[in-house]
Amino acid sequence: MLKQLGAMYIILGTCIAAGLLGLPIVTAQGNYTLTFLMVITAWLLMSAGAWCLLKVNLWLPPESNLISMSEATLGKTVKAITWVVYLLLLYSLICAYLAATGDVLNALLAAVHIHISRSLSTLLSAFLIGMIVYHGIRSVDLVNRVLMSVKLFICIAIIAFVAPHVELQRLAVGNMIWHGNVWLVIICAFGYAIILPSIRVYLNSNEKQLSRVVLIGSLIPMVIYLLWIAVIQGALSREGSTGLAAMSGSENTNSMLMMQLVAISHHTILQSMSVIFISICSITGLLGVSLCLTDFLADGLKKQKQGRNKLLLVCLTFAPGVLIILLNPAFFIGALAYAGLFCLYILVGLPIAMYVAGRVKGLSKDVSTSIEGADSSA
């Protein structure tokens, strides 16, 4: 039961991360009714992709990731395409979360009169998260359980503090134009399916447990997203130098949002809670995504996650993202938009295509039978 809770928390940590902070900002130009529809449709689409991805993964041996899955179902050409797109997706996410984590760490250190450059704070963030990922999913789970428990409590508390300042007429402001780039960011916020191959191994391929974890783990973020966007957009102005629209063009997006929430609520404790909340959002997102990429690289490069190989995999996971952020620190919202585009292939188009191809080939029966035979003889 604790493992299921931990797996659910990893899904929550991957979803309710730094992307949560960006949602009220990127949707600020639209009416809340439009945003509501975008969130619901994004959840439905990503849930369909997640179900197909999980089914295909269960047809193959444990430790299989998208490289093995795409080759077994769709062939080597699709495998090569998957290599490129998956790396673009995961590195985009890592860039987004590293930018947010570096921003938060910089602000935290400045609060205690320790002033370092943004570059150094980014490097420190990558090193600390990398150490946790190096020790495996069990370490990620234990750290994530603590962080997620605190984060959910603070999220509810922030909503409660800010809710009295909501003006419902503000939710009616904005257009009803469906912007594809905005929807892509929302899609990215439901990108939890990338963690499923790792969770499958963690839960010993128990399909019933996995289905339960995925359903509950995806419904909770959807509800929180809708509440969070409504409260933030109902309480804060969308225009002006400190409005939500202005925040999207800043490299200190998260810090600006935190400051405005503190300013309108007049609760001193909210300032400390907001700092902790933003910090944990960035950390849990980075934990989940970096674990996914490490496992993906292990599968694609056929490397055992042990010793020097494991260290190499972790370095390959973080190094490109760190370099990009050092060159362009204002990458938070932009990176999420790119990641949303890649999500459509990796977490919707590819899983559905693999599932259909696998069924046509009879992979679901053949591989499952061989695995069951191996289990019974063990």
C-alpha positions as CSV (number, residue, x, y, z in Angstrom):
1,M,0.0,0.0,0.0
2,L,2.8,2.4,0.8
3,K,4.4,1.7,-2.5
4,Q,1.2,2.5,-4.3
5,L,0.9,5.8,-2.4
6,G,4.5,6.5,-3.2
7,A,3.9,5.8,-6.9
8,M,0.8,8.0,-6.9
9,Y,2.9,10.8,-5.2
10,I,5.5,10.5,-8.0
11,I,2.8,11.0,-10.6
12,L,1.5,14.0,-8.6
13,G,5.0,15.3,-8.2
14,T,5.5,15.1,-12.0
15,C,2.2,16.8,-12.7
16,I,1.8,19.3,-9.9
17,A,5.2,20.9,-10.3
18,A,6.6,24.1,-11.7
19,G,4.1,23.8,-14.5
20,L,1.3,24.5,-12.0
21,L,2.7,28.0,-11.4
22,G,2.8,28.8,-15.1
23,L,-0.8,27.8,-15.8
24,P,-2.6,30.9,-14.6
25,I,-0.1,33.0,-16.4
26,V,-0.1,31.3,-19.9
27,T,-3.9,31.2,-19.8
28,A,-4.3,34.8,-18.7
29,Q,-5.5,36.1,-22.1
30,G,-8.5,33.7,-22.2
31,N,-11.8,33.5,-20.5
32,Y,-11.9,30.9,-17.6
33,T,-14.6,28.9,-19.4
34,L,-12.2,28.4,-22.3
35,T,-9.4,27.5,-19.8
36,F,-11.8,25.0,-18.1
37,L,-12.4,23.3,-21.5
38,M,-8.7,23.2,-22.3
39,V,-7.9,21.5,-19.0
40,I,-10.6,18.9,-19.4
41,T,-9.7,18.0,-23.0
42,A,-6.0,17.9,-22.2
43,W,-6.7,15.5,-19.3
44,L,-8.8,13.2,-21.5
45,L,-6.3,13.2,-24.3
46,M,-3.3,12.5,-22.0
47,S,-5.2,9.8,-20.1
48,A,-5.9,7.9,-23.3
49,G,-2.2,8.1,-24.2
50,A,-1.2,7.0,-20.7
51,W,-3.5,4.0,-20.8
52,C,-2.1,2.8,-24.1
53,L,1.5,3.4,-23.0
54,L,0.9,1.4,-19.8
55,K,-0.7,-1.5,-21.7
56,V,2.2,-1.7,-24.2
57,N,4.8,-1.5,-21.5
58,L,3.2,-4.4,-19.6
59,W,3.4,-6.5,-22.8
60,L,7.2,-6.3,-22.6
61,P,9.7,-7.3,-20.0
62,P,10.4,-5.0,-17.0
63,E,12.9,-2.2,-17.5
64,S,11.6,-1.7,-21.0
65,N,11.2,1.9,-21.9
66,L,10.0,3.8,-25.1
67,I,13.0,2.8,-27.2
68,S,12.3,-1.0,-26.7
69,M,8.6,-0.4,-26.9
70,S,8.6,1.5,-30.2
71,E,11.0,-0.9,-31.8
72,A,9.0,-4.0,-30.8
73,T,5.7,-2.5,-32.1
74,L,6.5,-0.1,-34.9
75,G,10.1,-0.9,-36.1
76,K,13.5,0.8,-36.2
77,T,12.5,3.9,-38.1
78,V,9.9,4.9,-35.4
79,K,12.5,3.9,-32.8
80,A,14.9,6.5,-34.3
81,I,12.2,9.2,-34.4
82,T,11.3,8.4,-30.8
83,W,14.9,8.8,-29.7
84,V,15.0,12.4,-31.1
85,V,11.6,13.5,-29.9
86,Y,11.8,12.0,-26.5
87,L,15.2,13.7,-25.8
88,L,13.7,17.0,-27.0
89,L,10.7,16.5,-24.7
90,L,12.7,15.5,-21.6
91,Y,15.4,18.1,-22.0
92,S,12.8,20.8,-22.6
93,L,11.1,19.8,-19.3
94,I,14.4,19.6,-17.5
95,C,15.3,23.1,-18.8
96,A,12.0,24.4,-17.5
97,Y,12.3,22.9,-14.1
98,L,16.0,23.8,-13.7
99,A,15.2,27.4,-14.6
100,A,12.5,27.5,-12.0
101,T,14.6,25.6,-9.4
102,G,17.6,27.8,-10.0
103,D,15.4,30.9,-9.6
104,V,14.0,29.7,-6.3
105,L,17.3,28.6,-4.9
106,N,18.8,32.0,-5.8
107,A,15.9,33.8,-4.0
108,L,16.1,31.5,-0.9
109,L,19.9,32.1,-0.5
110,A,19.4,35.8,-1.0
111,A,16.8,35.8,1.8
112,V,19.5,34.6,4.2
113,H,22.1,37.1,2.8
114,I,23.9,34.6,0.6
115,H,24.3,36.1,-2.9
116,I,25.4,33.9,-5.7
117,S,24.9,34.1,-9.5
118,R,22.0,32.5,-11.3
119,S,24.5,30.2,-13.1
120,L,25.9,28.9,-9.8
121,S,22.4,28.3,-8.3
122,T,21.4,26.3,-11.5
123,L,24.5,24.2,-11.1
124,L,23.8,23.6,-7.4
125,S,20.2,22.6,-8.2
126,A,21.3,20.1,-10.8
127,F,23.9,18.6,-8.5
128,L,21.5,18.1,-5.5
129,I,18.7,16.6,-7.6
130,G,21.3,14.5,-9.5
131,M,22.5,12.9,-6.2
132,I,19.0,11.8,-5.3
133,V,18.3,10.4,-8.8
134,Y,21.6,8.5,-8.7
135,H,20.4,6.5,-5.7
136,G,17.3,5.3,-7.7
137,I,13.5,5.3,-7.6
138,R,13.4,4.3,-4.0
139,S,15.3,7.4,-2.9
140,V,13.2,9.5,-5.3
141,D,10.0,8.0,-3.8
142,L,11.0,8.7,-0.1
143,V,12.1,12.3,-0.8
144,N,9.0,12.9,-3.0
145,R,6.6,11.6,-0.4
146,V,7.7,14.1,2.2
147,L,7.8,17.0,-0.4
148,M,4.4,16.1,-1.9
149,S,2.7,15.9,1.6
150,V,4.0,19.4,2.4
151,K,3.2,20.7,-1.1
152,L,-0.4,19.5,-1.0
153,F,-1.0,21.0,2.4
154,I,0.5,24.4,1.4
155,C,-1.4,24.4,-2.0
156,I,-4.7,24.0,-0.1
157,A,-3.6,26.6,2.4
158,I,-2.6,29.1,-0.3
159,I,-5.9,28.6,-2.1
160,A,-7.8,29.1,1.2
161,F,-5.8,32.4,1.9
162,V,-6.3,33.8,-1.5
163,A,-9.9,32.7,-2.2
164,P,-11.5,35.5,-0.1
165,H,-9.9,38.0,-2.5
166,V,-11.3,36.4,-5.6
167,E,-13.6,38.6,-7.7
168,L,-15.7,36.4,-10.0
169,Q,-16.1,39.0,-12.7
170,R,-12.3,38.7,-13.3
171,L,-12.9,35.1,-14.5
172,A,-15.2,36.4,-17.2
173,V,-12.4,38.6,-18.6
174,G,-10.5,37.5,-21.7
175,N,-11.3,36.1,-25.1
176,M,-12.7,32.7,-26.2
177,I,-9.9,32.1,-28.8
178,W,-8.4,28.6,-28.6
179,H,-4.7,29.2,-28.7
180,G,-2.8,26.1,-29.6
181,N,0.4,27.1,-27.8
182,V,-1.6,27.7,-24.6
183,W,-3.2,24.2,-24.9
184,L,0.3,22.7,-25.4
185,V,1.4,24.1,-22.1
186,I,-1.7,22.6,-20.4
187,I,-1.0,19.3,-22.1
188,C,2.5,19.3,-20.8
189,A,1.1,19.7,-17.3
190,F,-0.5,16.2,-17.7
191,G,2.7,14.6,-18.9
192,Y,2.9,12.0,-16.1
193,A,2.9,9.0,-18.5
194,I,6.6,9.3,-19.1
195,I,7.1,8.0,-15.5
196,L,5.0,4.9,-16.0
197,P,7.7,2.5,-17.2
198,S,9.7,3.3,-14.0
199,I,6.6,3.0,-11.8
200,R,5.7,-0.3,-13.5
201,V,9.0,-1.8,-12.2
202,Y,8.5,-0.3,-8.8
203,L,5.1,-1.9,-8.4
204,N,6.3,-5.3,-9.8
205,S,4.1,-5.1,-12.9
206,N,0.9,-5.3,-10.9
207,E,-1.7,-4.1,-13.5
208,K,-4.5,-3.6,-11.0
209,Q,-2.3,-1.5,-8.8
210,L,-0.9,0.5,-11.7
211,S,-4.4,1.2,-13.1
212,R,-5.6,2.5,-9.7
213,V,-2.5,4.6,-9.2
214,V,-2.7,6.2,-12.7
215,L,-6.5,7.0,-12.4
216,I,-6.3,8.7,-9.0
217,G,-2.9,10.2,-9.7
218,S,-4.2,12.0,-12.8
219,L,-7.6,13.1,-11.4
220,I,-6.2,14.9,-8.4
221,P,-4.0,17.2,-10.6
222,M,-6.9,18.1,-12.9
223,V,-9.0,19.3,-9.9
224,I,-6.1,21.2,-8.4
225,Y,-5.3,22.9,-11.7
226,L,-8.9,24.1,-12.2
227,L,-9.1,25.4,-8.6
228,W,-5.6,27.0,-8.7
229,I,-6.2,28.8,-12.0
230,A,-9.6,30.1,-10.8
231,V,-8.3,31.4,-7.6
232,I,-5.2,33.1,-9.0
233,Q,-7.0,34.7,-12.0
234,G,-9.9,35.7,-9.8
235,A,-7.6,37.4,-7.3
236,L,-4.8,39.0,-9.5
237,S,-5.1,41.5,-12.2
238,R,-4.2,40.3,-15.7
239,E,-2.9,43.6,-17.0
240,G,-0.4,46.1,-15.8
241,S,3.3,46.0,-14.8
242,T,2.6,43.5,-12.1
243,G,-0.3,41.6,-13.8
244,L,-0.3,38.0,-15.0
245,A,0.4,38.9,-18.6
246,A,3.5,40.8,-17.6
247,M,4.9,37.8,-15.6
248,S,5.0,35.6,-18.8
249,G,7.8,37.8,-20.2
250,S,10.0,37.7,-17.1
251,E,12.8,35.4,-16.2
252,N,11.6,35.6,-12.6
253,T,8.1,34.3,-13.3
254,N,7.7,32.3,-10.1
255,S,9.1,35.0,-7.8
256,M,6.8,37.7,-9.2
257,L,3.7,35.4,-8.8
258,M,4.7,34.7,-5.2
259,M,5.2,38.4,-4.4
260,Q,1.7,39.3,-5.8
261,L,0.0,36.6,-3.8
262,V,1.6,37.8,-0.6
263,A,0.7,41.4,-1.4
264,I,-3.0,40.8,-1.9
265,S,-3.5,38.3,1.0
266,H,-1.7,40.4,3.7
267,H,-0.9,37.1,5.5
268,T,2.8,37.2,6.7
269,I,2.9,33.4,7.0
270,L,1.9,33.1,3.3
271,Q,5.3,34.5,2.2
272,S,7.2,31.7,3.9
273,M,4.6,29.1,2.7
274,S,4.8,30.5,-0.9
275,V,8.6,30.2,-0.9
276,I,8.4,26.6,0.3
277,F,5.6,25.7,-2.1
278,I,7.4,27.1,-5.2
279,S,10.6,25.4,-4.2
280,I,8.9,22.0,-3.8
281,C,7.0,22.4,-7.0
282,S,10.2,22.8,-8.9
283,I,12.0,20.0,-7.1
284,T,9.4,17.4,-7.4
285,G,8.9,18.1,-11.1
286,L,12.7,17.9,-11.7
287,L,12.9,14.6,-9.7
288,G,10.2,12.9,-11.8
289,V,11.5,14.1,-15.2
290,S,15.1,13.4,-14.5
291,L,14.3,9.9,-13.2
292,C,12.3,9.3,-16.5
293,L,15.2,10.4,-18.6
294,T,17.8,8.3,-16.7
295,D,15.7,5.2,-17.2
296,F,15.1,6.1,-20.9
297,L,18.8,6.5,-21.5
298,A,19.5,3.2,-19.8
299,D,17.1,1.4,-22.0
300,G,18.1,3.2,-25.2
301,L,21.9,2.9,-24.6
302,K,21.5,-0.7,-23.1
303,K,23.4,0.4,-20.0
304,Q,22.9,-1.2,-16.6
305,K,22.1,1.3,-13.9
306,Q,25.1,0.4,-11.8
307,G,28.5,1.9,-10.9
308,R,30.1,4.2,-13.6
309,N,27.3,3.5,-16.0
310,K,24.8,4.9,-13.6
311,L,26.9,8.0,-13.0
312,L,27.3,8.5,-16.8
313,L,23.5,8.2,-17.2
314,V,22.8,10.8,-14.5
315,C,25.4,13.2,-16.1
316,L,23.8,12.8,-19.5
317,T,20.5,13.5,-17.9
318,F,21.5,16.9,-16.5
319,A,24.4,18.3,-18.5
320,P,22.5,19.5,-21.7
321,G,19.8,21.2,-19.7
322,V,22.3,23.0,-17.5
323,L,24.1,24.3,-20.5
324,I,20.9,25.6,-22.1
325,I,19.8,27.3,-18.9
326,L,23.2,28.9,-18.4
327,L,22.9,30.4,-21.9
328,N,19.3,31.4,-21.7
329,P,17.9,31.6,-18.1
330,A,14.5,33.1,-19.2
331,F,13.4,29.7,-20.6
332,F,10.6,28.7,-18.2
333,I,7.4,29.3,-20.1
334,G,9.1,28.8,-23.5
335,A,10.4,25.4,-22.6
336,L,7.0,24.3,-21.4
337,A,5.5,25.2,-24.7
338,Y,8.1,23.2,-26.7
339,A,7.6,20.3,-24.3
340,G,3.8,20.4,-24.9
341,L,4.4,20.0,-28.6
342,F,6.6,17.0,-28.1
343,C,4.1,15.5,-25.7
344,L,1.6,15.1,-28.5
345,Y,3.9,12.7,-30.2
346,I,5.5,10.9,-27.2
347,L,2.5,10.6,-24.9
348,V,-0.5,10.6,-27.3
349,G,0.4,9.7,-30.9
350,L,3.1,7.1,-30.2
351,P,1.3,5.2,-27.4
352,I,-1.9,4.9,-29.4
353,A,0.1,3.8,-32.5
354,M,2.1,1.2,-30.5
355,Y,-1.0,-0.2,-28.9
356,V,-2.8,-0.6,-32.2
357,A,0.3,-2.1,-33.9
358,G,0.9,-4.4,-30.9
359,R,-2.6,-5.7,-31.0
360,V,-2.4,-6.3,-34.8
361,K,0.9,-8.2,-34.3
362,G,-0.5,-10.2,-31.4
363,L,2.2,-8.9,-29.2
364,S,-0.2,-8.5,-26.3
365,K,-0.9,-12.2,-26.2
366,D,2.6,-13.6,-27.2
367,V,4.7,-11.5,-24.9
368,S,2.2,-11.7,-22.0
369,T,2.2,-15.5,-22.3
370,S,6.0,-15.8,-22.2
371,I,6.2,-13.5,-19.2
372,E,3.5,-15.5,-17.3
373,G,5.4,-18.7,-18.1
374,A,8.6,-17.3,-16.8
375,D,6.9,-16.1,-13.7
376,S,5.3,-19.5,-13.0
377,S,8.6,-21.4,-13.5
378,A,10.5,-19.0,-11.2
